[in-house]
Amino acid sequence: MPEAGTDFRELTNDEQIAAALEEGRRLFAGSCDFIFGAQKLGQLPPQTLPEIAFAGRSNVGKSTLVNALTGRKTLARASSQPGRTKQLNFFDLAHRLMLVDMPGYGFAKAAKSVKEDWQEMMFDYLRGRPGLRRVMLLLDARIEVKPHDQEVMKLLDRAAVSFQVVLTKCDAVKPTALARKEEEVLALTKRHPAACPFLSVTSSETGLGIEQLRAELAAFALPPQ
């Protein structure tokens, strides 16, 4: 079994890769409970576990990805009115890792004050949460990278928080177009010091990339008791 904290992508031994995939499966097959929704920074729960946050535009498939990772259909629920939810939702995964579902951004109908409040709250959370290990920044593989996405990348750079791009809905993109999208996004991340030099290709519909992403995130979890 790989040592704790070993990056899954650095593994080359077949047995270690298989062990890491199994560790990811076991972790995400464990209990996962919603524990708190914070609308203000003063409401954040005490930091007792390493945290992984999920960020992305409204309708990018953020809640769907969290549900796919945990094998639950309704653990994280998308708002019926994008931009209305301004809440950080915390999910305790097997008492080993905290998953944080961040409110979506880029909502066209939201008032300017709402957008500014979102950015201020998110920056304060990102900057002031020492146990935050990584932000998974979700981008829809079917569409171009939006200005709001690039603004959030800059926000993460300023907050000095490591982020990893996750392409979602990749089942709806043909292989050639998907390869071009990967090249485009990787070139973009090279311009951001906080970005990981790799990305994840996923589909919550088909399960593409879900096992690998579980294994990657399991490397941040506390050891099993």
N, C-alpha and C positions, 0 to 999 in steps of 0.2 A: 504493500500500500504506500502511495506517495506520502512524503512528509507533509505535515500541516503547513498550509500557506504556499505550497508549490503550485505555480501557475499551470493549469491543465494544458495549455498550449505548448508548454516547454517539455512535456512528456514525450519520449520517443520509444520507450519500451512498451511492447504490446500488453504485457501483464500489468504494468502501472496504469496504462490508459484504461484497461478493463476495470481495474480496481477503483480508479477515480470515477468512472461512469457509474459503477455500483454504489459508491459512496454518495454520489449525487442523487441516485435513485432512492436510496434509503433515507437520506435527509428529507427530500421533498415528499416522500411517502408518509412521513411522520405527521404529527399534529400540526395544524396551522390555524391560529385563532386571531380574529380581529380583537385588538385590545383597546385601541383608542383612536379617535379622530380629533386632531388639533386644528382649530381655526386661527389660533393666535400662538405666537412663539411662547408666551407664558404658559400655555397649556401643554407643551411637549412633555411626554412621559419621561421618567428618569432613564438614563442611558445605561442599560445593563447588558446589552448584547451588541455585537458588531452589526452595522446597518448597511443595507443595500437599498438605494432609492431608484425608483423607476419614473422617468420623466418623458414627456412627449406631447405633441400637439393633441388637441381634442380629436377624438375619433381615429387615433393612430393604432389603436388596438392594445393599449396599455393594460387595462383591466383584463382583457382576454388573455394576454400573455401571462399575467400573474396567475390566472386561473389554470392555464395550460401547464405551467411549471408545477403547480401544487396538485394538479389532478382534480380540481374542484371547479364546478361550473358557475357557482354563484358566490365565491369567496369575496372577490372584488367586483363591485358593480359600477358600471358606467352611468354617468348622469344622463338623464333624458334631455337635459338642456346644457350643452357644452358651454363652459365658461361660468356656470353658476356655482359649481362646487369649488370652494376655496379651502380645502381641507387636506391635511396630511394624514393619511390613514396608515396605521401601524399594525402589522401582522407578525405575531410571534411564531416562528417556524421551529418547532421541536425544541424550544428553549435553547436554541443554538445560534439562531440568526434572526434578525429583524428585517422584514421586508417593508419598505415605505412606499406607498402609492401616492405620488405627488399629483396635485390637480393639473389638468391639461392646460396648455397655453395655446395662443394663436387663435382664440375664439373671435370670430369676425364681429359678432353682435354685441360683445361685451363693451361696456362703457370704458373710456380711457382711464378713469380712476380705478376701475377693477383691474385692468391690466397692470397699472403701476403698483397697486397693492400686491398683486401676485408676484411681481418681480422683486419688490422689497422684501416680502416675507420669505420667498425662496432663497434670496441671497443671504439673508440673515440666518436661515436654517443651514444652508450649505457651509457658510463661513464659521458658524458657531457650534457645529456638531462634530467633535473630534473622533467619535466612534464611527463616523460615516466612511465606509471603506471604498465605495465606488457608486457612481451614478450610471445607470443603464439608460442611455438616451435613445429613445425609439424613433425611427424614421420609417415612413411608409415607402416600401420599395417601388410602388406603382407610380409615384409622383415625384416631381422635382423637389429638391431641398428648398424649403421656404426661408424667407428672411428671418422669421421668428426662430427657426431652428438655429440659424447662424448667430442670432442674438443670444440664445441660450448657451451656445458653445462659448461665446465670449464671456458670459456670466460665470460659467464654470471655470474658465481660465482665471478670471479675477478672484474667484473664491478659492482657487488652487485645489480644486477637488477633481480627482481622477475620474474620467468618464469614458464609457465604452459605448460605441454606437451599435444598436441592434436594429437590423432591417426586419420589418414585419411584413406580413401578407405576401411573402415571396412565392407562394404557390400560384399566385395570379400573374406572375411575370415569367416570360419565356427565358430559357437559359442564357441565350445571347444577350438579351436586354438586361438580365440580372447581373451578368458578368460586367457589363458596362457600368451599371449602377454601383457595383462594388468598387470598381476602379475610381469612379467619380468621388465617392464618399471617402475612400481612403486618401485620395489626393487632398480632399478638403481637411481631413483630420490632421494631416501633416502640418497644417498651418496653426494648429492649436496645441500649445504646450501641455495642457491637461489631458489631452486625448490619448487613449491607448492606441498603439500602432496596428491595431487589428479590429475587426468587427465581427458581429454574429449575424448569420443569415437564418431567419426563422419563419415558420408558419404555424400558427396555433391551430389551423384547420387540419393540416396533414401531420403535424408533429416534427416537421423539419427543424433540425438544430436544437430541439428542446432538451434532449438528453445531454448534449454537449454543454449547453448553457447551465443546466443543473450542476454538472461536474465543475464548471468554472466557478459558480457561486459557492459551491460547497467548500472550496478552498478558503473562503473567508469565515466559515462558521467555526464556532467553538467545538473542541473535540467532544465526541459523545461521552456521556457520563457512564 
